[in-house]
Amino acid sequence: MPVRKFRCIVCEQLEEQCTCQRYCAFCYSDYRVRLCEDGQYYCADCREACDYKTGDRT
């Protein structure tokens, strides 16, 4: 299964190239944040609660 690549809503770069400050769009945690399909970063707890998927989980 291919990995989907998402772009940051702020800088429009892929997660690997994004240099923005990374924190969860909901709770503002900076622990285990990942970029999701909507272009924002979310922590693992918020991703699980809201069923958001990262590129390698879609």
PDBQT receptor file of N, H, CA, C and O in Angstrom, charges set to zero:
ATOM      1  N   MET A   1       0.847  -1.176   0.000  1.00  0.00    +0.000 N 
ATOM      2  CA  MET A   1       0.000   0.000   0.000  1.00  0.00    +0.000 C 
ATOM      3  C   MET A   1       0.896   1.244   0.000  1.00  0.00    +0.000 C 
ATOM      4  O   MET A   1       1.766   1.373   0.862  1.00  0.00    +0.000 OA
ATOM      5  N   PRO A   2       0.698   2.151  -0.945  1.00  0.00    +0.000 N 
ATOM      6  CA  PRO A   2       1.538   3.350  -1.013  1.00  0.00    +0.000 C 
ATOM      7  C   PRO A   2       1.224   4.328   0.128  1.00  0.00    +0.000 C 
ATOM      8  O   PRO A   2       0.092   4.417   0.602  1.00  0.00    +0.000 OA
ATOM      9  N   VAL A   3       2.244   5.042   0.540  1.00  0.00    +0.000 N 
ATOM     10  H   VAL A   3       3.164   4.970   0.154  1.00  0.00    +0.000 HD
ATOM     11  CA  VAL A   3       2.093   6.060   1.575  1.00  0.00    +0.000 C 
ATOM     12  C   VAL A   3       1.606   7.342   0.929  1.00  0.00    +0.000 C 
ATOM     13  O   VAL A   3       2.178   7.798  -0.062  1.00  0.00    +0.000 OA
ATOM     14  N   ARG A   4       0.554   7.925   1.482  1.00  0.00    +0.000 N 
ATOM     15  H   ARG A   4       0.089   7.555   2.286  1.00  0.00    +0.000 HD
ATOM     16  CA  ARG A   4       0.046   9.202   0.966  1.00  0.00    +0.000 C 
ATOM     17  C   ARG A   4       0.878  10.329   1.574  1.00  0.00    +0.000 C 
ATOM     18  O   ARG A   4       1.290  10.256   2.731  1.00  0.00    +0.000 OA
ATOM     19  N   LYS A   5       1.113  11.350   0.794  1.00  0.00    +0.000 N 
ATOM     20  H   LYS A   5       0.778  11.410  -0.146  1.00  0.00    +0.000 HD
ATOM     21  CA  LYS A   5       1.890  12.501   1.244  1.00  0.00    +0.000 C 
ATOM     22  C   LYS A   5       0.957  13.692   1.426  1.00  0.00    +0.000 C 
ATOM     23  O   LYS A   5       0.212  14.058   0.517  1.00  0.00    +0.000 OA
ATOM     24  N   PHE A   6       1.008  14.289   2.613  1.00  0.00    +0.000 N 
ATOM     25  H   PHE A   6       1.613  13.992   3.352  1.00  0.00    +0.000 HD
ATOM     26  CA  PHE A   6       0.178  15.456   2.901  1.00  0.00    +0.000 C 
ATOM     27  C   PHE A   6       1.052  16.687   3.011  1.00  0.00    +0.000 C 
ATOM     28  O   PHE A   6       2.230  16.592   3.354  1.00  0.00    +0.000 OA
ATOM     29  N   ARG A   7       0.472  17.848   2.721  1.00  0.00    +0.000 N 
ATOM     30  H   ARG A   7      -0.486  17.925   2.443  1.00  0.00    +0.000 HD
ATOM     31  CA  ARG A   7       1.200  19.117   2.782  1.00  0.00    +0.000 C 
ATOM     32  C   ARG A   7       0.698  19.962   3.941  1.00  0.00    +0.000 C 
ATOM     33  O   ARG A   7      -0.496  19.999   4.237  1.00  0.00    +0.000 OA
ATOM     34  N   CYS A   8       1.632  20.634   4.584  1.00  0.00    +0.000 N 
ATOM     35  H   CYS A   8       2.602  20.603   4.343  1.00  0.00    +0.000 HD
ATOM     36  CA  CYS A   8       1.323  21.535   5.691  1.00  0.00    +0.000 C 
ATOM     37  C   CYS A   8       0.473  22.695   5.177  1.00  0.00    +0.000 C 
ATOM     38  O   CYS A   8       0.768  23.265   4.126  1.00  0.00    +0.000 OA
ATOM     39  N   ILE A   9      -0.566  23.040   5.907  1.00  0.00    +0.000 N 
ATOM     40  H   ILE A   9      -0.805  22.577   6.761  1.00  0.00    +0.000 HD
ATOM     41  CA  ILE A   9      -1.466  24.111   5.504  1.00  0.00    +0.000 C 
ATOM     42  C   ILE A   9      -0.771  25.481   5.569  1.00  0.00    +0.000 C 
ATOM     43  O   ILE A   9      -1.193  26.413   4.884  1.00  0.00    +0.000 OA
ATOM     44  N   VAL A  10       0.282  25.613   6.378  1.00  0.00    +0.000 N 
ATOM     45  H   VAL A  10       0.624  24.855   6.934  1.00  0.00    +0.000 HD
ATOM     46  CA  VAL A  10       0.970  26.895   6.548  1.00  0.00    +0.000 C 
ATOM     47  C   VAL A  10       2.034  27.110   5.469  1.00  0.00    +0.000 C 
ATOM     48  O   VAL A  10       2.012  28.120   4.765  1.00  0.00    +0.000 OA
ATOM     49  N   CYS A  11       2.963  26.162   5.340  1.00  0.00    +0.000 N 
ATOM     50  H   CYS A  11       2.982  25.342   5.912  1.00  0.00    +0.000 HD
ATOM     51  CA  CYS A  11       4.098  26.350   4.431  1.00  0.00    +0.000 C 
ATOM     52  C   CYS A  11       3.963  25.589   3.114  1.00  0.00    +0.000 C 
ATOM     53  O   CYS A  11       4.766  25.779   2.200  1.00  0.00    +0.000 OA
ATOM     54  N   GLU A  12       2.955  24.730   3.015  1.00  0.00    +0.000 N 
ATOM     55  H   GLU A  12       2.303  24.575   3.758  1.00  0.00    +0.000 HD
ATOM     56  CA  GLU A  12       2.684  23.929   1.823  1.00  0.00    +0.000 C 
ATOM     57  C   GLU A  12       3.798  22.938   1.479  1.00  0.00    +0.000 C 
ATOM     58  O   GLU A  12       3.920  22.512   0.331  1.00  0.00    +0.000 OA
ATOM     59  N   GLN A  13       4.598  22.579   2.460  1.00  0.00    +0.000 N 
ATOM     60  H   GLN A  13       4.499  22.925   3.393  1.00  0.00    +0.000 HD
ATOM     61  CA  GLN A  13       5.646  21.579   2.278  1.00  0.00    +0.000 C 
ATOM     62  C   GLN A  13       5.164  20.227   2.791  1.00  0.00    +0.000 C 
ATOM     63  O   GLN A  13       4.256  20.151   3.618  1.00  0.00    +0.000 OA
ATOM     64  N   LEU A  14       5.783  19.163   2.288  1.00  0.00    +0.000 N 
ATOM     65  H   LEU A  14       6.521  19.225   1.616  1.00  0.00    +0.000 HD
ATOM     66  CA  LEU A  14       5.508  17.829   2.803  1.00  0.00    +0.000 C 
ATOM     67  C   LEU A  14       6.000  17.745   4.241  1.00  0.00    +0.000 C 
ATOM     68  O   LEU A  14       6.850  18.530   4.660  1.00  0.00    +0.000 OA
ATOM     69  N   GLU A  15       5.464  16.789   4.994  1.00  0.00    +0.000 N 
ATOM     70  H   GLU A  15       4.773  16.151   4.653  1.00  0.00    +0.000 HD
ATOM     71  CA  GLU A  15       5.821  16.662   6.411  1.00  0.00    +0.000 C 
ATOM     72  C   GLU A  15       7.335  16.577   6.610  1.00  0.00    +0.000 C 
ATOM     73  O   GLU A  15       7.860  17.147   7.567  1.00  0.00    +0.000 OA
ATOM     74  N   GLU A  16       8.034  15.883   5.733  1.00  0.00    +0.000 N 
ATOM     75  H   GLU A  16       7.608  15.420   4.956  1.00  0.00    +0.000 HD
ATOM     76  CA  GLU A  16       9.480  15.715   5.870  1.00  0.00    +0.000 C 
ATOM     77  C   GLU A  16      10.241  17.027   5.688  1.00  0.00    +0.000 C 
ATOM     78  O   GLU A  16      11.304  17.203   6.285  1.00  0.00    +0.000 OA
ATOM     79  N   GLN A  17       9.725  17.943   4.883  1.00  0.00    +0.000 N 
ATOM     80  H   GLN A  17       8.862  17.800   4.398  1.00  0.00    +0.000 HD
ATOM     81  CA  GLN A  17      10.402  19.208   4.611  1.00  0.00    +0.000 C 
ATOM     82  C   GLN A  17       9.856  20.380   5.436  1.00  0.00    +0.000 C 
ATOM     83  O   GLN A  17      10.464  21.450   5.452  1.00  0.00    +0.000 OA
ATOM     84  N   CYS A  18       8.752  20.202   6.101  1.00  0.00    +0.000 N 
ATOM     85  H   CYS A  18       8.258  19.333   6.088  1.00  0.00    +0.000 HD
ATOM     86  CA  CYS A  18       8.116  21.271   6.872  1.00  0.00    +0.000 C 
ATOM     87  C   CYS A  18       8.999  21.686   8.046  1.00  0.00    +0.000 C 
ATOM     88  O   CYS A  18       9.466  20.847   8.815  1.00  0.00    +0.000 OA
ATOM     89  N   THR A  19       9.219  22.988   8.168  1.00  0.00    +0.000 N 
ATOM     90  H   THR A  19       8.839  23.670   7.543  1.00  0.00    +0.000 HD
ATOM     91  CA  THR A  19      10.023  23.512   9.282  1.00  0.00    +0.000 C 
ATOM     92  C   THR A  19       9.171  24.348  10.233  1.00  0.00    +0.000 C 
ATOM     93  O   THR A  19       9.708  25.046  11.094  1.00  0.00    +0.000 OA
ATOM     94  N   CYS A  20       7.864  24.285  10.087  1.00  0.00    +0.000 N 
ATOM     95  H   CYS A  20       7.427  23.718   9.388  1.00  0.00    +0.000 HD
ATOM     96  CA  CYS A  20       6.954  25.017  10.971  1.00  0.00    +0.000 C 
ATOM     97  C   CYS A  20       7.033  24.440  12.389  1.00  0.00    +0.000 C 
ATOM     98  O   CYS A  20       7.425  23.289  12.586  1.00  0.00    +0.000 OA
ATOM     99  N   GLN A  21       6.654  25.260  13.364  1.00  0.00    +0.000 N 
ATOM    100  H   GLN A  21       6.336  26.194  13.204  1.00  0.00    +0.000 HD
ATOM    101  CA  GLN A  21       6.548  24.759  14.722  1.00  0.00    +0.000 C 
ATOM    102  C   GLN A  21       5.395  23.767  14.750  1.00  0.00    +0.000 C 
ATOM    103  O   GLN A  21       4.286  24.088  14.322  1.00  0.00    +0.000 OA
ATOM    104  N   ARG A  22       5.649  22.580  15.245  1.00  0.00    +0.000 N 
ATOM    105  H   ARG A  22       6.550  22.320  15.593  1.00  0.00    +0.000 HD
ATOM    106  CA  ARG A  22       4.639  21.520  15.193  1.00  0.00    +0.000 C 
ATOM    107  C   ARG A  22       3.974  21.332  16.545  1.00  0.00    +0.000 C 
ATOM    108  O   ARG A  22       4.630  21.058  17.551  1.00  0.00    +0.000 OA
ATOM    109  N   TYR A  23       2.663  21.484  16.544  1.00  0.00    +0.000 N 
ATOM    110  H   TYR A  23       2.131  21.706  15.727  1.00  0.00    +0.000 HD
ATOM    111  CA  TYR A  23       1.869  21.239  17.740  1.00  0.00    +0.000 C 
ATOM    112  C   TYR A  23       0.460  20.863  17.306  1.00  0.00    +0.000 C 
ATOM    113  O   TYR A  23       0.041  21.183  16.193  1.00  0.00    +0.000 OA
ATOM    114  N   CYS A  24      -0.262  20.191  18.174  1.00  0.00    +0.000 N 
ATOM    115  H   CYS A  24       0.078  19.931  19.078  1.00  0.00    +0.000 HD
ATOM    116  CA  CYS A  24      -1.606  19.720  17.867  1.00  0.00    +0.000 C 
ATOM    117  C   CYS A  24      -2.556  20.899  17.681  1.00  0.00    +0.000 C 
ATOM    118  O   CYS A  24      -2.582  21.814  18.504  1.00  0.00    +0.000 OA
ATOM    119  N   ALA A  25      -3.327  20.880  16.615  1.00  0.00    +0.000 N 
ATOM    120  H   ALA A  25      -3.307  20.137  15.946  1.00  0.00    +0.000 HD
ATOM    121  CA  ALA A  25      -4.283  21.950  16.317  1.00  0.00    +0.000 C 
ATOM    122  C   ALA A  25      -5.417  22.004  17.338  1.00  0.00    +0.000 C 
ATOM    123  O   ALA A  25      -6.084  23.033  17.453  1.00  0.00    +0.000 OA
ATOM    124  N   PHE A  26      -5.651  20.929  18.078  1.00  0.00    +0.000 N 
ATOM    125  H   PHE A  26      -5.109  20.093  17.985  1.00  0.00    +0.000 HD
ATOM    126  CA  PHE A  26      -6.728  20.904  19.077  1.00  0.00    +0.000 C 
ATOM    127  C   PHE A  26      -6.225  21.232  20.479  1.00  0.00    +0.000 C 
ATOM    128  O   PHE A  26      -6.694  22.183  21.105  1.00  0.00    +0.000 OA
ATOM    129  N   CYS A  27      -5.275  20.449  20.970  1.00  0.00    +0.000 N 
ATOM    130  H   CYS A  27      -4.894  19.676  20.462  1.00  0.00    +0.000 HD
ATOM    131  CA  CYS A  27      -4.872  20.586  22.377  1.00  0.00    +0.000 C 
ATOM    132  C   CYS A  27      -3.535  21.305  22.560  1.00  0.00    +0.000 C 
ATOM    133  O   CYS A  27      -3.118  21.550  23.692  1.00  0.00    +0.000 OA
ATOM    134  N   TYR A  28      -2.870  21.642  21.475  1.00  0.00    +0.000 N 
ATOM    135  H   TYR A  28      -3.209  21.444  20.555  1.00  0.00    +0.000 HD
ATOM    136  CA  TYR A  28      -1.590  22.364  21.464  1.00  0.00    +0.000 C 
ATOM    137  C   TYR A  28      -0.418  21.573  22.037  1.00  0.00    +0.000 C 
ATOM    138  O   TYR A  28       0.630  22.147  22.334  1.00  0.00    +0.000 OA
ATOM    139  N   SER A  29      -0.586  20.263  22.194  1.00  0.00    +0.000 N 
ATOM    140  H   SER A  29      -1.437  19.797  21.953  1.00  0.00    +0.000 HD
ATOM    141  CA  SER A  29       0.515  19.413  22.622  1.00  0.00    +0.000 C 
ATOM    142  C   SER A  29       1.544  19.323  21.504  1.00  0.00    +0.000 C 
ATOM    143  O   SER A  29       1.199  19.399  20.325  1.00  0.00    +0.000 OA
ATOM    144  N   ASP A  30       2.805  19.160  21.879  1.00  0.00    +0.000 N 
ATOM    145  H   ASP A  30       3.085  19.098  22.837  1.00  0.00    +0.000 HD
ATOM    146  CA  ASP A  30       3.839  18.967  20.861  1.00  0.00    +0.000 C 
ATOM    147  C   ASP A  30       4.382  17.539  20.905  1.00  0.00    +0.000 C 
ATOM    148  O   ASP A  30       5.401  17.242  20.282  1.00  0.00    +0.000 OA
ATOM    149  N   TYR A  31       3.712  16.665  21.631  1.00  0.00    +0.000 N 
ATOM    150  H   TYR A  31       2.884  16.906  22.137  1.00  0.00    +0.000 HD
ATOM    151  CA  TYR A  31       4.144  15.287  21.798  1.00  0.00    +0.000 C 
ATOM    152  C   TYR A  31       3.515  14.389  20.739  1.00  0.00    +0.000 C 
ATOM    153  O   TYR A  31       2.291  14.286  20.653  1.00  0.00    +0.000 OA
ATOM    154  N   ARG A  32       4.361  13.733  19.925  1.00  0.00    +0.000 N 
ATOM    155  H   ARG A  32       5.356  13.817  19.995  1.00  0.00    +0.000 HD
ATOM    156  CA  ARG A  32       3.941  12.774  18.903  1.00  0.00    +0.000 C 
ATOM    157  C   ARG A  32       2.952  13.366  17.903  1.00  0.00    +0.000 C 
ATOM    158  O   ARG A  32       1.973  12.714  17.540  1.00  0.00    +0.000 OA
ATOM    159  N   VAL A  33       3.198  14.591  17.457  1.00  0.00    +0.000 N 
ATOM    160  H   VAL A  33       3.993  15.121  17.751  1.00  0.00    +0.000 HD
ATOM    161  CA  VAL A  33       2.320  15.196  16.453  1.00  0.00    +0.000 C 
ATOM    162  C   VAL A  33       2.698  14.710  15.061  1.00  0.00    +0.000 C 
ATOM    163  O   VAL A  33       3.868  14.469  14.765  1.00  0.00    +0.000 OA
ATOM    164  N   ARG A  34       1.696  14.575  14.227  1.00  0.00    +0.000 N 
ATOM    165  H   ARG A  34       0.746  14.771  14.468  1.00  0.00    +0.000 HD
ATOM    166  CA  ARG A  34       1.877  14.164  12.835  1.00  0.00    +0.000 C 
ATOM    167  C   ARG A  34       0.941  14.971  11.960  1.00  0.00    +0.000 C 
ATOM    168  O   ARG A  34      -0.110  15.432  12.404  1.00  0.00    +0.000 OA
ATOM    169  N   LEU A  35       1.337  15.132  10.719  1.00  0.00    +0.000 N 
ATOM    170  H   LEU A  35       2.191  14.757  10.358  1.00  0.00    +0.000 HD
ATOM    171  CA  LEU A  35       0.536  15.852   9.738  1.00  0.00    +0.000 C 
ATOM    172  C   LEU A  35      -0.571  14.938   9.218  1.00  0.00    +0.000 C 
ATOM    173  O   LEU A  35      -0.332  13.770   8.911  1.00  0.00    +0.000 OA
ATOM    174  N   CYS A  36      -1.773  15.478   9.124  1.00  0.00    +0.000 N 
ATOM    175  H   CYS A  36      -1.967  16.427   9.374  1.00  0.00    +0.000 HD
ATOM    176  CA  CYS A  36      -2.924  14.710   8.639  1.00  0.00    +0.000 C 
ATOM    177  C   CYS A  36      -3.446  15.304   7.335  1.00  0.00    +0.000 C 
ATOM    178  O   CYS A  36      -2.948  16.325   6.862  1.00  0.00    +0.000 OA
ATOM    179  N   GLU A  37      -4.438  14.663   6.770  1.00  0.00    +0.000 N 
ATOM    180  H   GLU A  37      -4.843  13.834   7.154  1.00  0.00    +0.000 HD
ATOM    181  CA  GLU A  37      -4.930  14.993   5.435  1.00  0.00    +0.000 C 
ATOM    182  C   GLU A  37      -5.377  16.447   5.291  1.00  0.00    +0.000 C 
ATOM    183  O   GLU A  37      -5.274  17.013   4.202  1.00  0.00    +0.000 OA
ATOM    184  N   ASP A  38      -5.869  17.059   6.361  1.00  0.00    +0.000 N 
ATOM    185  H   ASP A  38      -5.954  16.599   7.245  1.00  0.00    +0.000 HD
ATOM    186  CA  ASP A  38      -6.341  18.438   6.273  1.00  0.00    +0.000 C 
ATOM    187  C   ASP A  38      -5.209  19.463   6.343  1.00  0.00    +0.000 C 
ATOM    188  O   ASP A  38      -5.460  20.668   6.310  1.00  0.00    +0.000 OA
ATOM    189  N   GLY A  39      -3.960  18.990   6.440  1.00  0.00    +0.000 N 
ATOM    190  H   GLY A  39      -3.756  18.012   6.467  1.00  0.00    +0.000 HD
ATOM    191  CA  GLY A  39      -2.812  19.882   6.427  1.00  0.00    +0.000 C 
ATOM    192  C   GLY A  39      -2.417  20.421   7.779  1.00  0.00    +0.000 C 
ATOM    193  O   GLY A  39      -1.568  21.309   7.869  1.00  0.00    +0.000 OA
ATOM    194  N   GLN A  40      -3.015  19.903   8.830  1.00  0.00    +0.000 N 
ATOM    195  H   GLN A  40      -3.704  19.182   8.757  1.00  0.00    +0.000 HD
ATOM    196  CA  GLN A  40      -2.680  20.347  10.183  1.00  0.00    +0.000 C 
ATOM    197  C   GLN A  40      -2.079  19.191  10.968  1.00  0.00    +0.000 C 
ATOM    198  O   GLN A  40      -2.242  18.021  10.619  1.00  0.00    +0.000 OA
ATOM    199  N   TYR A  41      -1.382  19.552  12.037  1.00  0.00    +0.000 N 
ATOM    200  H   TYR A  41      -1.250  20.502  12.321  1.00  0.00    +0.000 HD
ATOM    201  CA  TYR A  41      -0.750  18.567  12.905  1.00  0.00    +0.000 C 
ATOM    202  C   TYR A  41      -1.665  18.239  14.076  1.00  0.00    +0.000 C 
ATOM    203  O   TYR A  41      -2.340  19.111  14.624  1.00  0.00    +0.000 OA
ATOM    204  N   TYR A  42      -1.674  16.942  14.454  1.00  0.00    +0.000 N 
ATOM    205  H   TYR A  42      -1.126  16.233  14.010  1.00  0.00    +0.000 HD
ATOM    206  CA  TYR A  42      -2.463  16.480  15.589  1.00  0.00    +0.000 C 
ATOM    207  C   TYR A  42      -1.640  15.475  16.385  1.00  0.00    +0.000 C 
ATOM    208  O   TYR A  42      -0.861  14.709  15.819  1.00  0.00    +0.000 OA
ATOM    209  N   CYS A  43      -1.820  15.486  17.712  1.00  0.00    +0.000 N 
ATOM    210  H   CYS A  43      -2.453  16.108  18.172  1.00  0.00    +0.000 HD
ATOM    211  CA  CYS A  43      -1.138  14.511  18.560  1.00  0.00    +0.000 C 
ATOM    212  C   CYS A  43      -1.847  13.161  18.432  1.00  0.00    +0.000 C 
ATOM    213  O   CYS A  43      -2.947  13.078  17.887  1.00  0.00    +0.000 OA
ATOM    214  N   ALA A  44      -1.214  12.119  18.935  1.00  0.00    +0.000 N 
ATOM    215  H   ALA A  44      -0.320  12.186  19.379  1.00  0.00    +0.000 HD
ATOM    216  CA  ALA A  44      -1.766  10.765  18.812  1.00  0.00    +0.000 C 
ATOM    217  C   ALA A  44      -3.135  10.647  19.480  1.00  0.00    +0.000 C 
ATOM    218  O   ALA A  44      -4.029  10.005  18.928  1.00  0.00    +0.000 OA
ATOM    219  N   ASP A  45      -3.317  11.248  20.651  1.00  0.00    +0.000 N 
ATOM    220  H   ASP A  45      -2.591  11.769  21.099  1.00  0.00    +0.000 HD
ATOM    221  CA  ASP A  45      -4.596  11.141  21.350  1.00  0.00    +0.000 C 
ATOM    222  C   ASP A  45      -5.721  11.812  20.568  1.00  0.00    +0.000 C 
ATOM    223  O   ASP A  45      -6.807  11.246  20.442  1.00  0.00    +0.000 OA
ATOM    224  N   CYS A  46      -5.474  13.006  20.046  1.00  0.00    +0.000 N 
ATOM    225  H   CYS A  46      -4.592  13.465  20.149  1.00  0.00    +0.000 HD
ATOM    226  CA  CYS A  46      -6.508  13.706  19.273  1.00  0.00    +0.000 C 
ATOM    227  C   CYS A  46      -6.775  13.008  17.945  1.00  0.00    +0.000 C 
ATOM    228  O   CYS A  46      -7.920  12.959  17.495  1.00  0.00    +0.000 OA
ATOM    229  N   ARG A  47      -5.728  12.462  17.305  1.00  0.00    +0.000 N 
ATOM    230  H   ARG A  47      -4.798  12.502  17.670  1.00  0.00    +0.000 HD
ATOM    231  CA  ARG A  47      -5.941  11.709  16.065  1.00  0.00    +0.000 C 
ATOM    232  C   ARG A  47      -6.834  10.510  16.321  1.00  0.00    +0.000 C 
ATOM    233  O   ARG A  47      -7.732  10.221  15.531  1.00  0.00    +0.000 OA
ATOM    234  N   GLU A  48      -6.594   9.815  17.414  1.00  0.00    +0.000 N 
ATOM    235  H   GLU A  48      -5.865  10.050  18.056  1.00  0.00    +0.000 HD
ATOM    236  CA  GLU A  48      -7.391   8.640  17.732  1.00  0.00    +0.000 C 
ATOM    237  C   GLU A  48      -8.826   9.029  18.066  1.00  0.00    +0.000 C 
ATOM    238  O   GLU A  48      -9.763   8.381  17.600  1.00  0.00    +0.000 OA
ATOM    239  N   ALA A  49      -9.012  10.068  18.859  1.00  0.00    +0.000 N 
ATOM    240  H   ALA A  49      -8.252  10.595  19.237  1.00  0.00    +0.000 HD
ATOM    241  CA  ALA A  49     -10.357  10.498  19.259  1.00  0.00    +0.000 C 
ATOM    242  C   ALA A  49     -11.180  10.971  18.066  1.00  0.00    +0.000 C 
ATOM    243  O   ALA A  49     -12.392  10.757  18.029  1.00  0.00    +0.000 OA
ATOM    244  N   CYS A  50     -10.540  11.609  17.097  1.00  0.00    +0.000 N 
ATOM    245  H   CYS A  50      -9.556  11.783  17.127  1.00  0.00    +0.000 HD
ATOM    246  CA  CYS A  50     -11.248  12.175  15.948  1.00  0.00    +0.000 C 
ATOM    247  C   CYS A  50     -11.134  11.324  14.691  1.00  0.00    +0.000 C 
ATOM    248  O   CYS A  50     -11.659  11.693  13.641  1.00  0.00    +0.000 OA
ATOM    249  N   ASP A  51     -10.452  10.189  14.793  1.00  0.00    +0.000 N 
ATOM    250  H   ASP A  51     -10.025   9.890  15.647  1.00  0.00    +0.000 HD
ATOM    251  CA  ASP A  51     -10.256   9.265  13.678  1.00  0.00    +0.000 C 
ATOM    252  C   ASP A  51      -9.543   9.925  12.491  1.00  0.00    +0.000 C 
ATOM    253  O   ASP A  51      -9.880   9.671  11.334  1.00  0.00    +0.000 OA
ATOM    254  N   TYR A  52      -8.553  10.773  12.794  1.00  0.00    +0.000 N 
ATOM    255  H   TYR A  52      -8.279  10.979  13.733  1.00  0.00    +0.000 HD
ATOM    256  CA  TYR A  52      -7.713  11.346  11.751  1.00  0.00    +0.000 C 
ATOM    257  C   TYR A  52      -6.588  10.380  11.431  1.00  0.00    +0.000 C 
ATOM    258  O   TYR A  52      -6.054   9.721  12.323  1.00  0.00    +0.000 OA
ATOM    259  N   LYS A  53      -6.234  10.298  10.178  1.00  0.00    +0.000 N 
ATOM    260  H   LYS A  53      -6.668  10.834   9.453  1.00  0.00    +0.000 HD
ATOM    261  CA  LYS A  53      -5.190   9.373   9.749  1.00  0.00    +0.000 C 
ATOM    262  C   LYS A  53      -3.977  10.134   9.217  1.00  0.00    +0.000 C 
ATOM    263  O   LYS A  53      -4.112  11.177   8.578  1.00  0.00    +0.000 OA
ATOM    264  N   THR A  54      -2.804   9.598   9.491  1.00  0.00    +0.000 N 
ATOM    265  H   THR A  54      -2.695   8.751  10.010  1.00  0.00    +0.000 HD
ATOM    266  CA  THR A  54      -1.576  10.130   8.909  1.00  0.00    +0.000 C 
ATOM    267  C   THR A  54      -1.366   9.465   7.549  1.00  0.00    +0.000 C 
ATOM    268  O   THR A  54      -2.063   8.507   7.214  1.00  0.00    +0.000 OA
ATOM    269  N   GLY A  55      -0.431   9.956   6.781  1.00  0.00    +0.000 N 
ATOM    270  H   GLY A  55       0.134  10.735   7.052  1.00  0.00    +0.000 HD
ATOM    271  CA  GLY A  55      -0.185   9.425   5.448  1.00  0.00    +0.000 C 
ATOM    272  C   GLY A  55       0.124   7.948   5.414  1.00  0.00    +0.000 C 
ATOM    273  O   GLY A  55      -0.252   7.259   4.465  1.00  0.00    +0.000 OA
ATOM    274  N   ASP A  56       0.800   7.449   6.429  1.00  0.00    +0.000 N 
ATOM    275  H   ASP A  56       1.105   8.009   7.199  1.00  0.00    +0.000 HD
ATOM    276  CA  ASP A  56       1.149   6.026   6.448  1.00  0.00    +0.000 C 
ATOM    277  C   ASP A  56       0.048   5.164   7.042  1.00  0.00    +0.000 C 
ATOM    278  O   ASP A  56       0.195   3.944   7.117  1.00  0.00    +0.000 OA
ATOM    279  N   ARG A  57      -1.039   5.766   7.459  1.00  0.00    +0.000 N 
ATOM    280  H   ARG A  57      -1.159   6.757   7.398  1.00  0.00    +0.000 HD
ATOM    281  CA  ARG A  57      -2.162   5.025   8.054  1.00  0.00    +0.000 C 
ATOM    282  C   ARG A  57      -3.438   5.086   7.242  1.00  0.00    +0.000 C 
ATOM    283  O   ARG A  57      -4.471   4.575   7.674  1.00  0.00    +0.000 OA
ATOM    284  N   THR A  58      -3.384   5.709   6.058  1.00  0.00    +0.000 N 
ATOM    285  H   THR A  58      -2.545   6.124   5.707  1.00  0.00    +0.000 HD
ATOM    286  CA  THR A  58      -4.599   5.836   5.246  1.00  0.00    +0.000 C 
ATOM    287  C   THR A  58      -4.805   4.639   4.360  1.00  0.00    +0.000 C 
ATOM    288  O   THR A  58      -5.781   4.585   3.611  1.00  0.00    +0.000 OA
TER     289      THR A  58
